[in-house]
Amino acid sequence: MMIASDPIIDLNVQDAFAVSSDQTPISYPISSQTWKNWFQTWGNSLISYLPVGDHYELTLRLTGDQEIQSLNAQYRQKNQPTDVLAFATLEGNFPKIPDQPEFLEPLYIGDIIISVETAQKQAQQQGHSLKRELPWLASHGFLHLLGWDHPDEPSLQKMLQQQETLLKIVGL
């Protein structure tokens, strides 16, 4: 339940992947509304990591291996598919926004791109469903948008624990 001081998180879900590379139709186990509810809940639980504001926006793009490989090559110089990419619009220290009665525009915090093909493969390897793998990857991307990183094993473990917490608070 949202209270008056909870931030508003607008989520733009882009479904750019209707069939896999072998032309098998993909059926998503998660609706756009469910995604929106989850990101709102995650944002409320991680409010101390958000820049000062009351209204935020981000994009979640569900795509395939071909598109994510292209992005991975272009931005990370790794010419291979990956599971999730996160492009934060606010790196480092967040700007201090002056107190205003109401922000006119939401603060755009970034993009999360997930390869559904890779997510399906990973879900099968891990022995769980796509419905668990997709939010796992989305929560990882969301943490990156909020400044989390994992350059070493201790920070990776801390981030993985936070992902588990995020999944638990949405009932997964």
C-alpha positions as CSV (number, residue, x, y, z in Angstrom):
1,M,0.0,0.0,0.0
2,M,1.3,3.4,-0.9
3,I,1.3,6.3,1.5
4,A,1.5,9.9,0.7
5,S,5.3,10.1,1.0
6,D,6.0,7.1,-1.2
7,P,7.6,8.0,-4.5
8,I,5.7,7.3,-7.7
9,I,7.6,5.1,-10.2
10,D,6.3,5.1,-13.7
11,L,7.4,2.0,-15.7
12,N,7.4,1.8,-19.5
13,V,7.3,-1.9,-20.4
14,Q,8.5,-2.6,-24.0
15,D,7.8,-6.0,-25.4
16,A,10.2,-6.3,-28.3
17,F,10.4,-10.0,-28.4
18,A,7.4,-12.1,-29.5
19,V,9.2,-15.1,-30.9
20,S,12.6,-16.8,-30.1
21,S,15.3,-17.2,-32.7
22,D,13.9,-20.6,-33.7
23,Q,10.5,-18.8,-34.3
24,T,8.8,-20.3,-31.2
25,P,6.2,-17.9,-29.8
26,I,7.1,-16.6,-26.3
27,S,4.4,-16.4,-23.7
28,Y,5.2,-14.0,-20.9
29,P,4.2,-15.1,-17.5
30,I,4.2,-11.5,-16.2
31,S,1.8,-8.7,-17.1
32,S,2.8,-5.0,-17.5
33,Q,0.7,-4.2,-14.5
34,T,2.5,-6.8,-12.4
35,W,5.8,-5.3,-13.5
36,K,4.6,-1.8,-12.5
37,N,3.5,-3.0,-9.1
38,W,6.8,-4.8,-8.5
39,F,8.9,-1.8,-9.4
40,Q,6.7,0.5,-7.3
41,T,7.2,-1.8,-4.3
42,W,11.0,-2.1,-5.0
43,G,11.3,1.7,-5.3
44,N,9.5,2.1,-2.0
45,S,11.8,-0.3,-0.2
46,L,14.9,1.3,-1.7
47,I,13.8,4.9,-1.2
48,S,17.2,5.8,0.4
49,Y,18.9,4.9,-2.9
50,L,16.7,7.1,-5.0
51,P,17.7,10.7,-5.8
52,V,15.6,13.4,-4.1
53,G,12.2,13.5,-5.8
54,D,8.7,12.2,-5.7
55,H,8.2,10.9,-9.2
56,Y,10.5,8.7,-11.2
57,E,10.4,6.9,-14.6
58,L,12.3,4.0,-16.1
59,T,12.0,1.6,-19.0
60,L,12.0,-2.2,-19.0
61,R,12.6,-3.7,-22.4
62,L,12.1,-7.4,-23.0
63,T,14.0,-8.5,-26.1
64,G,16.0,-11.3,-27.6
65,D,19.6,-12.4,-27.9
66,Q,20.1,-10.6,-31.2
67,E,19.2,-7.2,-29.9
68,I,20.9,-7.5,-26.6
69,Q,24.1,-8.9,-28.3
70,S,24.2,-5.8,-30.5
71,L,23.8,-3.5,-27.4
72,N,26.4,-5.5,-25.4
73,A,28.9,-5.1,-28.3
74,Q,28.2,-1.4,-28.7
75,Y,28.3,-0.4,-25.1
76,R,30.4,-3.0,-23.3
77,Q,32.6,-4.2,-26.2
78,K,31.4,-7.8,-25.6
79,N,30.0,-9.3,-28.8
80,Q,27.8,-11.9,-27.2
81,P,24.3,-12.1,-25.8
82,T,23.9,-11.4,-22.1
83,D,21.0,-11.7,-19.7
84,V,20.5,-8.1,-18.6
85,L,21.8,-4.7,-19.3
86,A,21.2,-1.6,-17.3
87,F,21.8,2.0,-18.5
88,A,21.6,4.4,-15.6
89,T,20.9,8.0,-16.6
90,L,22.2,9.3,-13.2
91,E,25.7,8.1,-12.5
92,G,27.5,8.8,-9.3
93,N,26.2,11.5,-7.0
94,F,22.5,12.3,-7.7
95,P,21.6,15.9,-8.2
96,K,19.9,17.7,-5.3
97,I,16.6,18.9,-6.6
98,P,15.2,22.0,-4.8
99,D,12.1,21.5,-2.7
100,Q,9.1,22.2,-4.8
101,P,5.4,21.5,-4.1
102,E,5.2,19.2,-7.1
103,F,7.6,18.1,-9.8
104,L,6.3,18.7,-13.3
105,E,8.3,15.9,-14.9
106,P,9.3,12.5,-13.6
107,L,13.0,12.0,-13.1
108,Y,14.2,9.4,-15.6
109,I,16.5,6.9,-13.9
110,G,17.3,4.6,-16.8
111,D,16.7,1.6,-18.9
112,I,16.8,-2.1,-18.1
113,I,17.0,-4.5,-21.1
114,I,16.5,-8.3,-20.6
115,S,17.0,-11.0,-23.2
116,V,14.1,-13.4,-22.7
117,E,15.9,-16.0,-24.7
118,T,18.9,-16.0,-22.3
119,A,16.5,-15.8,-19.3
120,Q,14.7,-18.9,-20.6
121,K,18.0,-20.8,-20.9
122,Q,19.1,-19.7,-17.4
123,A,15.8,-20.6,-15.8
124,Q,16.1,-24.1,-17.3
125,Q,19.7,-24.4,-16.1
126,Q,18.7,-23.2,-12.6
127,G,15.7,-25.5,-12.4
128,H,13.1,-22.7,-11.9
129,S,10.6,-20.9,-14.0
130,L,10.8,-17.9,-16.4
131,K,8.4,-16.2,-14.0
132,R,11.2,-16.3,-11.3
133,E,14.2,-15.6,-13.7
134,L,12.7,-12.4,-15.3
135,P,12.1,-10.5,-12.0
136,W,15.5,-11.8,-10.7
137,L,17.2,-10.1,-13.7
138,A,14.9,-7.0,-13.5
139,S,15.8,-6.5,-9.8
140,H,19.5,-6.8,-10.7
141,G,19.1,-4.1,-13.4
142,F,17.1,-1.9,-11.0
143,L,19.8,-2.1,-8.4
144,H,22.3,-1.0,-11.0
145,L,20.1,2.0,-11.9
146,L,20.2,3.0,-8.3
147,G,24.0,2.9,-8.1
148,W,24.7,-0.7,-6.9
149,D,27.6,-2.5,-8.5
150,H,29.6,-5.7,-7.9
151,P,33.3,-5.2,-8.8
152,D,34.3,-7.8,-6.2
153,E,32.9,-10.9,-4.6
154,P,31.7,-9.2,-1.3
155,S,29.7,-6.5,-3.2
156,L,28.3,-9.2,-5.5
157,Q,27.1,-11.2,-2.6
158,K,25.5,-8.1,-1.0
159,M,23.8,-7.3,-4.3
160,L,22.5,-10.9,-4.7
161,Q,21.1,-10.8,-1.1
162,Q,19.3,-7.6,-1.9
163,Q,17.8,-9.2,-5.1
164,E,16.5,-12.0,-2.9
165,T,15.0,-9.5,-0.5
166,L,13.3,-7.6,-3.4
167,L,11.8,-10.9,-4.8
168,K,10.5,-11.8,-1.3
169,I,8.7,-8.5,-0.8
170,V,6.7,-9.1,-4.0
171,G,5.9,-12.6,-3.0
172,L,8.4,-14.6,-5.1
